[in-house]
Amino acid sequence: MSRRDYYEILGVSRDATPDELKKAFRGLALRFHPDRNPDDPDAELRFREIAEAYGVLSDAEQRLRYDRLGPFFRPDGRPPTPEDVSEML
């Protein structure tokens, strides 16, 4: 479950506006896009992480759920597994 904080991934504060989120996403997406970094195997993973963070934070409903659930948030909407809960405790 060791997910990083979506706000940290995008480098924005928790009260960032949709425009700030978009600007941060675009900058990072250009920087880490796999086509721009063909020799960096970590670029694709980083790009996916950035895209997931923006996908959640740019949707108002999902962002509210993420803010409410914190580390227990799952993008697929499922509840945390017992292993997730044990890891947090």
N, CA, C and O atoms as a CHARMM CRD file, in Angstrom:
* protein
*
  356
    1    1 MET  N      0.81100  -1.19700   0.00000 PROA 1      0.00000
    2    1 MET  CA     0.00000   0.00000   0.00000 PROA 1      0.00000
    3    1 MET  C      0.85700   1.26500   0.00000 PROA 1      0.00000
    4    1 MET  O      0.30400   2.36400   0.02600 PROA 1      0.00000
    5    2 SER  N      2.09700   1.15700  -0.02600 PROA 2      0.00000
    6    2 SER  CA     2.98000   2.30400   0.14100 PROA 2      0.00000
    7    2 SER  C      2.83900   3.31100  -1.00000 PROA 2      0.00000
    8    2 SER  O      3.77100   3.51000  -1.77900 PROA 2      0.00000
    9    3 ARG  N      1.68500   3.93500  -1.09100 PROA 3      0.00000
   10    3 ARG  CA     1.44700   4.96900  -2.08400 PROA 3      0.00000
   11    3 ARG  C      1.96200   6.30400  -1.56500 PROA 3      0.00000
   12    3 ARG  O      1.86300   6.60300  -0.37600 PROA 3      0.00000
   13    4 ARG  N      2.50500   7.08900  -2.46200 PROA 4      0.00000
   14    4 ARG  CA     2.93300   8.42200  -2.08400 PROA 4      0.00000
   15    4 ARG  C      1.74700   9.37400  -2.12500 PROA 4      0.00000
   16    4 ARG  O      0.74000   9.10600  -2.78000 PROA 4      0.00000
   17    5 ASP  N      1.87800  10.45500  -1.43800 PROA 5      0.00000
   18    5 ASP  CA     0.84100  11.48200  -1.39800 PROA 5      0.00000
   19    5 ASP  C      0.71800  12.12500  -2.77900 PROA 5      0.00000
   20    5 ASP  O      1.71600  12.56700  -3.34800 PROA 5      0.00000
   21    6 TYR  N     -0.50300  12.18000  -3.31900 PROA 6      0.00000
   22    6 TYR  CA    -0.72400  12.72200  -4.65200 PROA 6      0.00000
   23    6 TYR  C     -0.31600  14.19200  -4.74600 PROA 6      0.00000
   24    6 TYR  O      0.19300  14.62900  -5.77800 PROA 6      0.00000
   25    7 TYR  N     -0.53400  14.94500  -3.68600 PROA 7      0.00000
   26    7 TYR  CA    -0.13600  16.34800  -3.69900 PROA 7      0.00000
   27    7 TYR  C      1.38400  16.46000  -3.77300 PROA 7      0.00000
   28    7 TYR  O      1.91300  17.32800  -4.46800 PROA 7      0.00000
   29    8 GLU  N      2.07100  15.59900  -3.07100 PROA 8      0.00000
   30    8 GLU  CA     3.53700  15.57300  -3.08500 PROA 8      0.00000
   31    8 GLU  C      4.05100  15.19800  -4.47700 PROA 8      0.00000
   32    8 GLU  O      5.01800  15.78000  -4.96800 PROA 8      0.00000
   33    9 ILE  N      3.40200  14.23400  -5.09900 PROA 9      0.00000
   34    9 ILE  CA     3.81500  13.79900  -6.44000 PROA 9      0.00000
   35    9 ILE  C      3.77400  14.95800  -7.41900 PROA 9      0.00000
   36    9 ILE  O      4.69300  15.13900  -8.21800 PROA 9      0.00000
   37   10 LEU  N      2.70000  15.74800  -7.35400 PROA 10     0.00000
   38   10 LEU  CA     2.55700  16.87500  -8.27200 PROA 10     0.00000
   39   10 LEU  C      3.27700  18.13100  -7.78700 PROA 10     0.00000
   40   10 LEU  O      3.42000  19.09500  -8.53800 PROA 10     0.00000
   41   11 GLY  N      3.72900  18.12100  -6.53700 PROA 11     0.00000
   42   11 GLY  CA     4.45100  19.26800  -6.00600 PROA 11     0.00000
   43   11 GLY  C      3.56900  20.48400  -5.77000 PROA 11     0.00000
   44   11 GLY  O      3.99400  21.62000  -5.98000 PROA 11     0.00000
   45   12 VAL  N      2.33700  20.23900  -5.33200 PROA 12     0.00000
   46   12 VAL  CA     1.39600  21.32500  -5.05100 PROA 12     0.00000
   47   12 VAL  C      0.89800  21.22000  -3.61600 PROA 12     0.00000
   48   12 VAL  O      1.03200  20.17900  -2.97300 PROA 12     0.00000
   49   13 SER  N      0.32400  22.31000  -3.12700 PROA 13     0.00000
   50   13 SER  CA    -0.24000  22.28600  -1.77800 PROA 13     0.00000
   51   13 SER  C     -1.63300  21.66600  -1.80300 PROA 13     0.00000
   52   13 SER  O     -2.23500  21.50800  -2.86500 PROA 13     0.00000
   53   14 ARG  N     -2.12700  21.32200  -0.64200 PROA 14     0.00000
   54   14 ARG  CA    -3.44700  20.69300  -0.53900 PROA 14     0.00000
   55   14 ARG  C     -4.58600  21.62200  -0.94900 PROA 14     0.00000
   56   14 ARG  O     -5.67800  21.15400  -1.27200 PROA 14     0.00000
   57   15 ASP  N     -4.34900  22.90800  -0.94100 PROA 15     0.00000
   58   15 ASP  CA    -5.40500  23.84600  -1.35100 PROA 15     0.00000
   59   15 ASP  C     -5.17500  24.37500  -2.77100 PROA 15     0.00000
   60   15 ASP  O     -5.65300  25.45500  -3.12000 PROA 15     0.00000
   61   16 ALA  N     -4.45200  23.62100  -3.57600 PROA 16     0.00000
   62   16 ALA  CA    -4.15800  24.02600  -4.95700 PROA 16     0.00000
   63   16 ALA  C     -5.44100  24.11600  -5.77300 PROA 16     0.00000
   64   16 ALA  O     -6.35800  23.31100  -5.61500 PROA 16     0.00000
   65   17 THR  N     -5.48200  25.10600  -6.64200 PROA 17     0.00000
   66   17 THR  CA    -6.63800  25.28400  -7.52600 PROA 17     0.00000
   67   17 THR  C     -6.53100  24.31500  -8.70400 PROA 17     0.00000
   68   17 THR  O     -5.45500  23.77600  -8.96700 PROA 17     0.00000
   69   18 PRO  N     -7.63100  24.09300  -9.40800 PROA 18     0.00000
   70   18 PRO  CA    -7.56700  23.23400 -10.60000 PROA 18     0.00000
   71   18 PRO  C     -6.53700  23.71900 -11.62300 PROA 18     0.00000
   72   18 PRO  O     -5.88600  22.90400 -12.27600 PROA 18     0.00000
   73   19 ASP  N     -6.38500  25.02800 -11.76700 PROA 19     0.00000
   74   19 ASP  CA    -5.38700  25.55300 -12.70200 PROA 19     0.00000
   75   19 ASP  C     -3.96500  25.24300 -12.24000 PROA 19     0.00000
   76   19 ASP  O     -3.10100  24.92800 -13.05900 PROA 19     0.00000
   77   20 GLU  N     -3.72000  25.33000 -10.93600 PROA 20     0.00000
   78   20 GLU  CA    -2.39800  24.99500 -10.40400 PROA 20     0.00000
   79   20 GLU  C     -2.09500  23.51100 -10.59100 PROA 20     0.00000
   80   20 GLU  O     -0.96700  23.13300 -10.90800 PROA 20     0.00000
   81   21 LEU  N     -3.11500  22.67400 -10.39200 PROA 21     0.00000
   82   21 LEU  CA    -2.93700  21.23600 -10.60500 PROA 21     0.00000
   83   21 LEU  C     -2.58700  20.94600 -12.06400 PROA 21     0.00000
   84   21 LEU  O     -1.67600  20.17100 -12.35500 PROA 21     0.00000
   85   22 LYS  N     -3.32100  21.57800 -12.96800 PROA 22     0.00000
   86   22 LYS  CA    -3.10100  21.36000 -14.39800 PROA 22     0.00000
   87   22 LYS  C     -1.70000  21.80600 -14.80400 PROA 22     0.00000
   88   22 LYS  O     -1.01300  21.10600 -15.54700 PROA 22     0.00000
   89   23 LYS  N     -1.28200  22.96200 -14.31900 PROA 23     0.00000
   90   23 LYS  CA     0.04400  23.48800 -14.64900 PROA 23     0.00000
   91   23 LYS  C      1.14000  22.55700 -14.13700 PROA 23     0.00000
   92   23 LYS  O      2.10100  22.27600 -14.85300 PROA 23     0.00000
   93   24 ALA  N      0.99900  22.08100 -12.90100 PROA 24     0.00000
   94   24 ALA  CA     1.98900  21.16800 -12.33200 PROA 24     0.00000
   95   24 ALA  C      2.01700  19.85600 -13.11300 PROA 24     0.00000
   96   24 ALA  O      3.08800  19.32400 -13.40500 PROA 24     0.00000
   97   25 PHE  N      0.84000  19.34000 -13.44800 PROA 25     0.00000
   98   25 PHE  CA     0.76900  18.08700 -14.20300 PROA 25     0.00000
   99   25 PHE  C      1.43300  18.21900 -15.56200 PROA 25     0.00000
  100   25 PHE  O      2.23700  17.36900 -15.94500 PROA 25     0.00000
  101   26 ARG  N      1.11300  19.26000 -16.28300 PROA 26     0.00000
  102   26 ARG  CA     1.67500  19.43600 -17.62800 PROA 26     0.00000
  103   26 ARG  C      3.19100  19.53900 -17.59900 PROA 26     0.00000
  104   26 ARG  O      3.87800  18.95100 -18.43400 PROA 26     0.00000
  105   27 GLY  N      3.70400  20.28500 -16.64100 PROA 27     0.00000
  106   27 GLY  CA     5.16200  20.41600 -16.53200 PROA 27     0.00000
  107   27 GLY  C      5.84100  19.08300 -16.24400 PROA 27     0.00000
  108   27 GLY  O      6.84100  18.73500 -16.87200 PROA 27     0.00000
  109   28 LEU  N      5.28700  18.34300 -15.29100 PROA 28     0.00000
  110   28 LEU  CA     5.87100  17.05100 -14.93900 PROA 28     0.00000
  111   28 LEU  C      5.67300  16.01900 -16.04700 PROA 28     0.00000
  112   28 LEU  O      6.56000  15.20500 -16.30600 PROA 28     0.00000
  113   29 ALA  N      4.51500  16.05000 -16.69800 PROA 29     0.00000
  114   29 ALA  CA     4.25100  15.09500 -17.77200 PROA 29     0.00000
  115   29 ALA  C      5.22400  15.29700 -18.92200 PROA 29     0.00000
  116   29 ALA  O      5.72100  14.32500 -19.48900 PROA 29     0.00000
  117   30 LEU  N      5.50100  16.53800 -19.26900 PROA 30     0.00000
  118   30 LEU  CA     6.48300  16.80000 -20.32000 PROA 30     0.00000
  119   30 LEU  C      7.87400  16.33600 -19.90600 PROA 30     0.00000
  120   30 LEU  O      8.61900  15.76700 -20.70400 PROA 30     0.00000
  121   31 ARG  N      8.20400  16.58600 -18.66700 PROA 31     0.00000
  122   31 ARG  CA     9.54300  16.23400 -18.16200 PROA 31     0.00000
  123   31 ARG  C      9.77100  14.72800 -18.10000 PROA 31     0.00000
  124   31 ARG  O     10.86100  14.25200 -18.41900 PROA 31     0.00000
  125   32 PHE  N      8.74900  13.97500 -17.69000 PROA 32     0.00000
  126   32 PHE  CA     8.92200  12.54200 -17.46900 PROA 32     0.00000
  127   32 PHE  C      8.27800  11.65500 -18.53000 PROA 32     0.00000
  128   32 PHE  O      8.23600  10.43600 -18.36300 PROA 32     0.00000
  129   33 HSD  N      7.77900  12.23500 -19.60800 PROA 33     0.00000
  130   33 HSD  CA     7.12800  11.41400 -20.63500 PROA 33     0.00000
  131   33 HSD  C      8.12400  10.38600 -21.17600 PROA 33     0.00000
  132   33 HSD  O      9.26400  10.73700 -21.48200 PROA 33     0.00000
  133   34 PRO  N      7.70900   9.12300 -21.29800 PROA 34     0.00000
  134   34 PRO  CA     8.61800   8.06600 -21.75200 PROA 34     0.00000
  135   34 PRO  C      9.22700   8.33700 -23.13400 PROA 34     0.00000
  136   34 PRO  O     10.35700   7.92200 -23.39100 PROA 34     0.00000
  137   35 ASP  N      8.51200   9.01700 -24.01700 PROA 35     0.00000
  138   35 ASP  CA     9.06600   9.32300 -25.33700 PROA 35     0.00000
  139   35 ASP  C     10.22400  10.30900 -25.26300 PROA 35     0.00000
  140   35 ASP  O     11.10700  10.30100 -26.12200 PROA 35     0.00000
  141   36 ARG  N     10.22100  11.14900 -24.24900 PROA 36     0.00000
  142   36 ARG  CA    11.31300  12.11300 -24.07000 PROA 36     0.00000
  143   36 ARG  C     12.47200  11.51100 -23.28900 PROA 36     0.00000
  144   36 ARG  O     13.56000  12.08700 -23.25600 PROA 36     0.00000
  145   37 ASN  N     12.25300  10.35800 -22.65900 PROA 37     0.00000
  146   37 ASN  CA    13.27300   9.70300 -21.83500 PROA 37     0.00000
  147   37 ASN  C     13.39300   8.22700 -22.20700 PROA 37     0.00000
  148   37 ASN  O     13.16700   7.36400 -21.35900 PROA 37     0.00000
  149   38 PRO  N     13.74000   7.92400 -23.44300 PROA 38     0.00000
  150   38 PRO  CA    13.76900   6.51400 -23.86300 PROA 38     0.00000
  151   38 PRO  C     14.80400   5.66800 -23.13400 PROA 38     0.00000
  152   38 PRO  O     14.65600   4.44800 -23.05700 PROA 38     0.00000
  153   39 ASP  N     15.84600   6.29100 -22.59900 PROA 39     0.00000
  154   39 ASP  CA    16.90400   5.53700 -21.91900 PROA 39     0.00000
  155   39 ASP  C     16.69300   5.44200 -20.41000 PROA 39     0.00000
  156   39 ASP  O     17.52100   4.86900 -19.70200 PROA 39     0.00000
  157   40 ASP  N     15.59900   5.99700 -19.92000 PROA 40     0.00000
  158   40 ASP  CA    15.32700   5.99800 -18.47800 PROA 40     0.00000
  159   40 ASP  C     14.13500   5.08800 -18.17600 PROA 40     0.00000
  160   40 ASP  O     12.99100   5.46700 -18.42600 PROA 40     0.00000
  161   41 PRO  N     14.39300   3.89200 -17.64200 PROA 41     0.00000
  162   41 PRO  CA    13.27600   2.97300 -17.36000 PROA 41     0.00000
  163   41 PRO  C     12.34100   3.47200 -16.26000 PROA 41     0.00000
  164   41 PRO  O     11.18500   3.05300 -16.20200 PROA 41     0.00000
  165   42 ASP  N     12.81500   4.34600 -15.39900 PROA 42     0.00000
  166   42 ASP  CA    11.97800   4.86400 -14.32000 PROA 42     0.00000
  167   42 ASP  C     11.03600   5.97500 -14.78800 PROA 42     0.00000
  168   42 ASP  O     10.07900   6.31300 -14.09200 PROA 42     0.00000
  169   43 ALA  N     11.30400   6.53800 -15.96000 PROA 43     0.00000
  170   43 ALA  CA    10.47800   7.64000 -16.46200 PROA 43     0.00000
  171   43 ALA  C      9.04100   7.19300 -16.68300 PROA 43     0.00000
  172   43 ALA  O      8.10700   7.93100 -16.37000 PROA 43     0.00000
  173   44 GLU  N      8.85400   5.98700 -17.22200 PROA 44     0.00000
  174   44 GLU  CA     7.48800   5.51000 -17.47100 PROA 44     0.00000
  175   44 GLU  C      6.72800   5.31900 -16.16500 PROA 44     0.00000
  176   44 GLU  O      5.55100   5.67000 -16.07600 PROA 44     0.00000
  177   45 LEU  N      7.39000   4.76500 -15.15100 PROA 45     0.00000
  178   45 LEU  CA     6.74100   4.57300 -13.85200 PROA 45     0.00000
  179   45 LEU  C      6.38300   5.91900 -13.23000 PROA 45     0.00000
  180   45 LEU  O      5.29100   6.08800 -12.68700 PROA 45     0.00000
  181   46 ARG  N      7.29400   6.85900 -13.31000 PROA 46     0.00000
  182   46 ARG  CA     7.05700   8.19500 -12.75200 PROA 46     0.00000
  183   46 ARG  C      5.91000   8.87600 -13.50700 PROA 46     0.00000
  184   46 ARG  O      5.06000   9.52300 -12.89500 PROA 46     0.00000
  185   47 PHE  N      5.88900   8.72800 -14.83800 PROA 47     0.00000
  186   47 PHE  CA     4.82900   9.31900 -15.64000 PROA 47     0.00000
  187   47 PHE  C      3.46400   8.74200 -15.25800 PROA 47     0.00000
  188   47 PHE  O      2.48500   9.48000 -15.15000 PROA 47     0.00000
  189   48 ARG  N      3.40200   7.44600 -15.05700 PROA 48     0.00000
  190   48 ARG  CA     2.13400   6.81600 -14.64700 PROA 48     0.00000
  191   48 ARG  C      1.68500   7.31300 -13.28500 PROA 48     0.00000
  192   48 ARG  O      0.49800   7.55400 -13.06400 PROA 48     0.00000
  193   49 GLU  N      2.63700   7.46700 -12.37300 PROA 49     0.00000
  194   49 GLU  CA     2.33200   7.97300 -11.03700 PROA 49     0.00000
  195   49 GLU  C      1.78300   9.39900 -11.12000 PROA 49     0.00000
  196   49 GLU  O      0.82200   9.73800 -10.42800 PROA 49     0.00000
  197   50 ILE  N      2.38200  10.21800 -11.95300 PROA 50     0.00000
  198   50 ILE  CA     1.93900  11.59700 -12.14400 PROA 50     0.00000
  199   50 ILE  C      0.53300  11.62200 -12.74400 PROA 50     0.00000
  200   50 ILE  O     -0.32300  12.38800 -12.30100 PROA 50     0.00000
  201   51 ALA  N      0.30300  10.78700 -13.74600 PROA 51     0.00000
  202   51 ALA  CA    -1.00700  10.73700 -14.39900 PROA 51     0.00000
  203   51 ALA  C     -2.08800  10.26700 -13.43100 PROA 51     0.00000
  204   51 ALA  O     -3.19900  10.79600 -13.44400 PROA 51     0.00000
  205   52 GLU  N     -1.77400   9.27700 -12.58700 PROA 52     0.00000
  206   52 GLU  CA    -2.75200   8.79700 -11.60300 PROA 52     0.00000
  207   52 GLU  C     -3.08000   9.89600 -10.59700 PROA 52     0.00000
  208   52 GLU  O     -4.24700  10.11300 -10.26900 PROA 52     0.00000
  209   53 ALA  N     -2.05300  10.58800 -10.11000 PROA 53     0.00000
  210   53 ALA  CA    -2.27000  11.66100  -9.13700 PROA 53     0.00000
  211   53 ALA  C     -3.14000  12.75300  -9.73200 PROA 53     0.00000
  212   53 ALA  O     -4.07100  13.22800  -9.08100 PROA 53     0.00000
  213   54 TYR  N     -2.85000  13.15600 -10.95800 PROA 54     0.00000
  214   54 TYR  CA    -3.64700  14.20700 -11.58900 PROA 54     0.00000
  215   54 TYR  C     -5.06300  13.72300 -11.86600 PROA 54     0.00000
  216   54 TYR  O     -6.01800  14.48400 -11.71400 PROA 54     0.00000
  217   55 GLY  N     -5.20500  12.47900 -12.26700 PROA 55     0.00000
  218   55 GLY  CA    -6.53100  11.93200 -12.53700 PROA 55     0.00000
  219   55 GLY  C     -7.43500  11.99200 -11.32200 PROA 55     0.00000
  220   55 GLY  O     -8.62700  12.27700 -11.44100 PROA 55     0.00000
  221   56 VAL  N     -6.87800  11.72600 -10.16500 PROA 56     0.00000
  222   56 VAL  CA    -7.66100  11.76100  -8.92500 PROA 56     0.00000
  223   56 VAL  C     -7.90900  13.19800  -8.47900 PROA 56     0.00000
  224   56 VAL  O     -9.04200  13.56800  -8.17000 PROA 56     0.00000
  225   57 LEU  N     -6.86100  14.00200  -8.44600 PROA 57     0.00000
  226   57 LEU  CA    -6.99700  15.35600  -7.91000 PROA 57     0.00000
  227   57 LEU  C     -7.75200  16.30000  -8.83700 PROA 57     0.00000
  228   57 LEU  O     -8.28600  17.31000  -8.38000 PROA 57     0.00000
  229   58 SER  N     -7.80500  15.99600 -10.11500 PROA 58     0.00000
  230   58 SER  CA    -8.51600  16.87600 -11.03900 PROA 58     0.00000
  231   58 SER  C    -10.02100  16.60500 -11.05000 PROA 58     0.00000
  232   58 SER  O    -10.79000  17.42100 -11.55900 PROA 58     0.00000
  233   59 ASP  N    -10.44200  15.48000 -10.50100 PROA 59     0.00000
  234   59 ASP  CA   -11.86800  15.14200 -10.39100 PROA 59     0.00000
  235   59 ASP  C    -12.33300  15.55800  -8.99800 PROA 59     0.00000
  236   59 ASP  O    -11.86800  15.01000  -7.99900 PROA 59     0.00000
  237   60 ALA  N    -13.23300  16.50900  -8.93000 PROA 60     0.00000
  238   60 ALA  CA   -13.65400  17.08400  -7.64200 PROA 60     0.00000
  239   60 ALA  C    -14.16000  16.02900  -6.66400 PROA 60     0.00000
  240   60 ALA  O    -13.82900  16.08100  -5.47900 PROA 60     0.00000
  241   61 GLU  N    -14.95500  15.07800  -7.13700 PROA 61     0.00000
  242   61 GLU  CA   -15.50000  14.04900  -6.25400 PROA 61     0.00000
  243   61 GLU  C    -14.40400  13.12400  -5.72200 PROA 61     0.00000
  244   61 GLU  O    -14.36700  12.81400  -4.53100 PROA 61     0.00000
  245   62 GLN  N    -13.52300  12.69200  -6.60400 PROA 62     0.00000
  246   62 GLN  CA   -12.43600  11.81100  -6.16300 PROA 62     0.00000
  247   62 GLN  C    -11.47500  12.55600  -5.24100 PROA 62     0.00000
  248   62 GLN  O    -10.94400  11.97600  -4.29400 PROA 62     0.00000
  249   63 ARG  N    -11.25500  13.82200  -5.51500 PROA 63     0.00000
  250   63 ARG  CA   -10.36100  14.60300  -4.65800 PROA 63     0.00000
  251   63 ARG  C    -10.91800  14.69400  -3.24300 PROA 63     0.00000
  252   63 ARG  O    -10.17100  14.57800  -2.27200 PROA 63     0.00000
  253   64 LEU  N    -12.23200  14.90300  -3.12200 PROA 64     0.00000
  254   64 LEU  CA   -12.85500  14.93500  -1.78800 PROA 64     0.00000
  255   64 LEU  C    -12.67300  13.59800  -1.07200 PROA 64     0.00000
  256   64 LEU  O    -12.33300  13.56300   0.11000 PROA 64     0.00000
  257   65 ARG  N    -12.90000  12.49900  -1.79500 PROA 65     0.00000
  258   65 ARG  CA   -12.70200  11.17400  -1.20300 PROA 65     0.00000
  259   65 ARG  C    -11.25300  10.96800  -0.80300 PROA 65     0.00000
  260   65 ARG  O    -10.97800  10.43000   0.26900 PROA 65     0.00000
  261   66 TYR  N    -10.32300  11.39100  -1.65100 PROA 66     0.00000
  262   66 TYR  CA    -8.89900  11.25100  -1.34100 PROA 66     0.00000
  263   66 TYR  C     -8.54400  12.06000  -0.09300 PROA 66     0.00000
  264   66 TYR  O     -7.84600  11.56500   0.79200 PROA 66     0.00000
  265   67 ASP  N     -9.01800  13.29000  -0.02500 PROA 67     0.00000
  266   67 ASP  CA    -8.73400  14.13600   1.13200 PROA 67     0.00000
  267   67 ASP  C     -9.32400  13.54900   2.40900 PROA 67     0.00000
  268   67 ASP  O     -8.73800  13.67600   3.48400 PROA 67     0.00000
  269   68 ARG  N    -10.47100  12.91500   2.29100 PROA 68     0.00000
  270   68 ARG  CA   -11.14800  12.34400   3.45600 PROA 68     0.00000
  271   68 ARG  C    -10.49000  11.04000   3.91100 PROA 68     0.00000
  272   68 ARG  O    -10.33000  10.81000   5.11000 PROA 68     0.00000
  273   69 LEU  N    -10.10900  10.18800   2.95400 PROA 69     0.00000
  274   69 LEU  CA    -9.59100   8.85900   3.29900 PROA 69     0.00000
  275   69 LEU  C     -8.07500   8.80300   3.47500 PROA 69     0.00000
  276   69 LEU  O     -7.56000   7.88900   4.11800 PROA 69     0.00000
  277   70 GLY  N     -7.37300   9.75500   2.91800 PROA 70     0.00000
  278   70 GLY  CA    -5.91600   9.78200   3.04900 PROA 70     0.00000
  279   70 GLY  C     -5.26500   8.51400   2.52600 PROA 70     0.00000
  280   70 GLY  O     -5.51400   8.12000   1.38700 PROA 70     0.00000
  281   71 PRO  N     -4.43600   7.86700   3.33600 PROA 71     0.00000
  282   71 PRO  CA    -3.69500   6.69900   2.85800 PROA 71     0.00000
  283   71 PRO  C     -4.58200   5.48600   2.55600 PROA 71     0.00000
  284   71 PRO  O     -4.11900   4.52300   1.94500 PROA 71     0.00000
  285   72 PHE  N     -5.82500   5.52300   2.97100 PROA 72     0.00000
  286   72 PHE  CA    -6.73600   4.40300   2.68900 PROA 72     0.00000
  287   72 PHE  C     -7.47400   4.57100   1.35700 PROA 72     0.00000
  288   72 PHE  O     -8.23000   3.68600   0.95800 PROA 72     0.00000
  289   73 PHE  N     -7.26300   5.69000   0.67100 PROA 73     0.00000
  290   73 PHE  CA    -7.91000   5.92500  -0.62200 PROA 73     0.00000
  291   73 PHE  C     -7.36700   4.94900  -1.66000 PROA 73     0.00000
  292   73 PHE  O     -6.16500   4.69200  -1.73700 PROA 73     0.00000
  293   74 ARG  N     -8.28900   4.41700  -2.45300 PROA 74     0.00000
  294   74 ARG  CA    -7.91800   3.56700  -3.58000 PROA 74     0.00000
  295   74 ARG  C     -8.61300   4.10600  -4.82200 PROA 74     0.00000
  296   74 ARG  O     -9.82700   4.30800  -4.81300 PROA 74     0.00000
  297   75 PRO  N     -7.85200   4.34400  -5.89600 PROA 75     0.00000
  298   75 PRO  CA    -8.44800   4.91000  -7.10300 PROA 75     0.00000
  299   75 PRO  C     -9.57800   4.07500  -7.68200 PROA 75     0.00000
  300   75 PRO  O    -10.46000   4.60600  -8.35700 PROA 75     0.00000
  301   76 ASP  N     -9.56000   2.77900  -7.42600 PROA 76     0.00000
  302   76 ASP  CA   -10.61100   1.91400  -7.97900 PROA 76     0.00000
  303   76 ASP  C    -11.88400   1.94200  -7.13900 PROA 76     0.00000
  304   76 ASP  O    -12.88500   1.33500  -7.52000 PROA 76     0.00000
  305   77 GLY  N    -11.86100   2.63800  -6.00000 PROA 77     0.00000
  306   77 GLY  CA   -13.05400   2.79000  -5.18200 PROA 77     0.00000
  307   77 GLY  C    -13.28600   1.67600  -4.17600 PROA 77     0.00000
  308   77 GLY  O    -14.21200   1.75100  -3.36900 PROA 77     0.00000
  309   78 ARG  N    -12.45700   0.64600  -4.21700 PROA 78     0.00000
  310   78 ARG  CA   -12.63100  -0.46000  -3.26600 PROA 78     0.00000
  311   78 ARG  C    -12.12500  -0.06300  -1.88800 PROA 78     0.00000
  312   78 ARG  O    -11.26500   0.80900  -1.76600 PROA 78     0.00000
  313   79 PRO  N    -12.65600  -0.70000  -0.85300 PROA 79     0.00000
  314   79 PRO  CA   -12.17400  -0.40300   0.50200 PROA 79     0.00000
  315   79 PRO  C    -10.77700  -0.98600   0.69600 PROA 79     0.00000
  316   79 PRO  O    -10.36500  -1.87300  -0.05200 PROA 79     0.00000
  317   80 PRO  N    -10.05000  -0.49600   1.69200 PROA 80     0.00000
  318   80 PRO  CA    -8.70600  -1.03500   1.93500 PROA 80     0.00000
  319   80 PRO  C     -8.77300  -2.49700   2.36300 PROA 80     0.00000
  320   80 PRO  O     -9.73600  -2.93600   2.99200 PROA 80     0.00000
  321   81 THR  N     -7.73900  -3.22800   2.01000 PROA 81     0.00000
  322   81 THR  CA    -7.66100  -4.63500   2.40000 PROA 81     0.00000
  323   81 THR  C     -7.19100  -4.71800   3.85300 PROA 81     0.00000
  324   81 THR  O     -6.65100  -3.74400   4.37800 PROA 81     0.00000
  325   82 PRO  N     -7.38600  -5.85200   4.50400 PROA 82     0.00000
  326   82 PRO  CA    -6.86700  -6.00200   5.86700 PROA 82     0.00000
  327   82 PRO  C     -5.35000  -5.78000   5.93700 PROA 82     0.00000
  328   82 PRO  O     -4.83600  -5.27900   6.93700 PROA 82     0.00000
  329   83 GLU  N     -4.64300  -6.15700   4.87000 PROA 83     0.00000
  330   83 GLU  CA    -3.20000  -5.95000   4.83900 PROA 83     0.00000
  331   83 GLU  C     -2.86200  -4.46400   4.82900 PROA 83     0.00000
  332   83 GLU  O     -1.89700  -4.03700   5.46300 PROA 83     0.00000
  333   84 ASP  N     -3.66500  -3.67200   4.10400 PROA 84     0.00000
  334   84 ASP  CA    -3.46400  -2.22900   4.06800 PROA 84     0.00000
  335   84 ASP  C     -3.62300  -1.62600   5.46300 PROA 84     0.00000
  336   84 ASP  O     -2.82100  -0.79700   5.89100 PROA 84     0.00000
  337   85 VAL  N     -4.65300  -2.05100   6.14900 PROA 85     0.00000
  338   85 VAL  CA    -4.92800  -1.54300   7.49300 PROA 85     0.00000
  339   85 VAL  C     -3.81600  -1.96100   8.44800 PROA 85     0.00000
  340   85 VAL  O     -3.35100  -1.14800   9.24700 PROA 85     0.00000
  341   86 SER  N     -3.38700  -3.21200   8.37800 PROA 86     0.00000
  342   86 SER  CA    -2.32100  -3.69900   9.25000 PROA 86     0.00000
  343   86 SER  C     -1.04300  -2.93100   9.01000 PROA 86     0.00000
  344   86 SER  O     -0.32800  -2.59800   9.95500 PROA 86     0.00000
  345   87 GLU  N     -0.74500  -2.64600   7.74900 PROA 87     0.00000
  346   87 GLU  CA     0.47500  -1.90000   7.42000 PROA 87     0.00000
  347   87 GLU  C      0.44300  -0.49900   8.01500 PROA 87     0.00000
  348   87 GLU  O      1.47300   0.02200   8.44300 PROA 87     0.00000
  349   88 MET  N     -0.73600   0.10800   8.04200 PROA 88     0.00000
  350   88 MET  CA    -0.84600   1.46200   8.59300 PROA 88     0.00000
  351   88 MET  C     -0.74600   1.47300  10.11200 PROA 88     0.00000
  352   88 MET  O     -0.31000   2.46200  10.69900 PROA 88     0.00000
  353   89 LEU  N     -1.15000   0.37600  10.75000 PROA 89     0.00000
  354   89 LEU  CA    -1.09000   0.30900  12.20200 PROA 89     0.00000
  355   89 LEU  C      0.25200  -0.19600  12.60400 PROA 89     0.00000
  356   89 LEU  O      0.52800  -0.33400  13.79600 PROA 89     0.00000
